[in-house]
């Protein structure tokens, strides 16, 4: 927990770093006495989508429709498969269902954008900071005869809304926008963390 507050803080630098159910439950159990939690994924370049679900499954005891995804099926601009709905699967001995803030910036890519998008379905999670960097499509690539390598997305995904998708390939916007001031950074001041603490302590009615 952050000193002098009742807010927990977790920094997750890369979705390439594997996390187990035990790791997450142990970490969240240490936050049991907190009244809110900050999960900082700023500058997280992405990694394995599996880790998204490992984390999200521990932040609720309910099933949520997280996002929809389509695979490219033809040469036409709009030739895609039917929307595949992606859900979480709550599990484990301990879940954290108190208010959560995730911190994002423009250096959040790939799996981190998916994580931010999936969090939109959780009523207890708020995204603070800047829009993520995007890059949320599943990649496909190869090598040309001249030795050049190529890579491109073969899927499109988006926020669920009725029967349509709101695209988040170019980035997931925050619920509360706040930018880091360069002078603050030089002085060791983190305006995003301060905003998250203020939001969790003042915008929620906690039991004393």
For each residue, the residues with C-beta under 8 A, 3 or more apart:
1: 5 6 7 8 9 31 33 34
2: 5 7 8 9 38 193 197
3:
4:
5: 1 2 197 201
6: 1 33 34 35 36 201 206
7: 1 2 34 35 36 37 38 196 197 200 201
8: 1 2 30 31 34 36 37 38
9: 1 2 37 38 40 193
10: 27 31 37 38 39 40
11: 40
12: 15 17 39 40 41 44 55
13: 17 43 44
14: 17 44 45 46 47
15: 12 44 46 47 48 49 51 52 110 111 112 115
16: 46 47 48
17: 12 13 14 47 51
18: 48 51
19: 23 24 51 54 55
20: 23 24 54
21: 24 25 54 58 91 92
22: 25 26
23: 19 20 26 27
24: 19 20 21 27 28 54 55 58 92
25: 21 22 28 29 58 92 93 94
26: 22 23 29 30
27: 10 23 24 30 31
28: 24 25 31 32 58 94 95 96
29: 25 26 32 94
30: 8 26 27
31: 1 8 10 27 28 34 37 96
32: 28 29 94
33: 1 6
34: 1 6 7 8 31 37 98
35: 6 7 98 99 200 201 204 206 207
36: 6 7 8 98 99 100 101 200 201 204 206
37: 7 8 9 10 31 34 96 98 99 100 101
38: 2 7 8 9 10 100 101 102 103 193 196 197 200
39: 10 12 55 100 101 102 103
40: 9 10 11 12 102 103 193
41: 12 44 102 103 104 108 112 115 116
42: 103 104 105 107 108 129 192
43: 13 105 107 108
44: 12 13 14 15 41 47 107 108 109 112
45: 14 107 108 109 110 112
46: 14 15 16 108 109 110 111 112 113 135
47: 14 15 16 17 44 51 110 111
48: 15 16 18 51 111
49: 15 52 53 111 114
50: 53 54
51: 15 17 18 19 47 48 54 55 111
52: 15 49 55 56 111 114 115 118
53: 49 50 56 57 88 89
54: 19 20 21 24 50 51 57 58
55: 12 19 24 39 51 52 58 59 115
56: 52 53 59 60 66 88 115 118 119 122
57: 53 54 60 88 89 90 91 92 95
58: 21 24 25 28 54 55 91 92 94 95 96
59: 55 56 95 96 97 100 122 124 125
60: 56 57 64 88 90 95 97 122 124
61: 90 95 97
62: 90
63: 87 88 89 90
64: 60 87 88 121 122
65: 85 86 87 121 160
66: 56 86 87 88 117 118 121 160
67: 86 114 117 118 121 157 158 159 160 165 168
68: 83 84 85 86 157 158 160 165
69: 83 84 86 138 155 156 157
70: 80 81 82 83 84 155 156 157 165
71: 80 81 84 138 154 155
72: 79 80 154 155 156
73: 79 80 81
74: 79
75: 79
76: 79
77:
78:
79: 72 73 74 75 76
80: 70 71 72 73 156
81: 70 71 73 84
82: 70
83: 68 69 70 163 165
84: 68 69 70 71 81
85: 65 68 160
86: 65 66 67 68 69 118
87: 63 64 65 66
88: 53 56 57 60 63 64 66 118
89: 53 57 63
90: 57 60 61 62 63 95
91: 21 57 58
92: 21 24 25 57 58 95
93: 25
94: 25 28 29 32 58
95: 28 57 58 59 60 61 90 92
96: 28 31 37 58 59 100
97: 59 60 61 124
98: 34 35 36 37 124
99: 35 36 37 124 125 126 200 204
100: 36 37 38 39 59 96 119 122 124 125 126
101: 36 37 38 39 125 126 127 128 196 199 200
102: 38 39 40 41 115 116 119 125 126 127 128
103: 38 39 40 41 42 128 129 192 193 196
104: 41 42 108 112 116 127 128 129 130 131 132 172 174
105: 42 43 108 129 130 132 180 192
106: 130 131 132 133 171
107: 42 43 44 45 133
108: 41 42 43 44 45 46 104 105 112 113 116 132 133
109: 44 45 46 112 113 132 133 134 135
110: 15 45 46 47 113 114 135 136
111: 15 46 47 48 49 51 52 114 115
112: 15 41 44 45 46 104 108 109 115 116 132
113: 46 108 109 110 116 117 132 133 134 135 136 168 171 172
114: 49 52 67 110 111 117 118 136 157
115: 15 41 52 55 56 102 111 112 118 119
116: 41 102 104 108 112 113 119 120 127 132 168 172
117: 66 67 113 114 120 136 157 158 159 168 172
118: 52 56 66 67 86 88 114 115 121 122
119: 56 100 102 115 116 122 125 127
120: 116 117 125 127 159 172
121: 64 65 66 67 118 160
122: 56 59 60 64 100 118 119 125
123:
124: 59 60 97 98 99 100
125: 59 99 100 101 102 119 120 122
126: 99 100 101 102 175 176 199
127: 101 102 104 116 119 120 172 173 174 175 176
128: 101 102 103 104 174 175 176 178 192 195 196 199
129: 42 103 104 105 174 177 178 192
130: 104 105 106 174 177 178 179
131: 104 106 171 172 173 174
132: 104 105 106 108 109 112 113 116 171 172
133: 106 107 108 109 113 171
134: 109 113 168 169 170 171 172
135: 46 109 110 113 169
136: 110 113 114 117 157 168 169
137: 153 154 155 156 157 169
138: 69 71 153 154 155
139: 151 152 153 154
140: 151 152 153 154
141: 149 150 151 152
142: 149 150
143: 147 148 149 150
144: 147 148 149 150
145:
146:
147: 143 144
148: 143 144
149: 141 142 143 144
150: 141 142 143 144
151: 139 140 141
152: 139 140 141
153: 137 138 139 140 156 169
154: 71 72 137 138 139 140
155: 69 70 71 72 137 138
156: 69 70 72 80 137 153 165 167 169
157: 67 68 69 70 114 117 136 137 165 167 168 169
158: 67 68 117 164 165 166 167 168 169
159: 67 117 120 165 166 168
160: 65 66 67 68 85 121 165
161: 164 165 166
162:
163: 83
164: 158 161
165: 67 68 70 83 156 157 158 159 160 161
166: 158 159 161
167: 156 157 158 170
168: 67 113 116 117 134 136 157 158 159 171 172
169: 134 135 136 137 153 156 157 158
170: 134 167
171: 106 113 131 132 133 134 168
172: 104 113 116 117 120 127 131 132 134 168
173: 127 131 177
174: 104 127 128 129 130 131 177 178
175: 126 127 128
176: 126 127 128 195 199
177: 129 130 173 174
178: 128 129 130 174 191 192 195
179: 130 191
180: 105 184 185 190 191 192
181: 184 185 191
182: 185 186
183: 186 187
184: 180 181 187 189 190 191
185: 180 181 182 188 189 190
186: 182 183
187: 183 184
188: 185
189: 184 185 194
190: 180 184 185 193 194
191: 178 179 180 181 184 194 195
192: 42 103 105 128 129 178 180 195 196
193: 2 9 38 40 103 190 196 197
194: 189 190 191 197 198
195: 128 176 178 191 192 198 199
196: 7 38 101 103 128 192 193 199 200
197: 2 5 7 38 193 194 200 201
198: 194 195 201 202
199: 101 126 128 176 195 196 202 203
200: 7 35 36 38 99 101 196 197 203 204
201: 5 6 7 35 36 197 198 204 206
202: 198 199
203: 199 200
204: 35 36 99 200 201
205:
206: 6 35 36 201
207: 35
208:
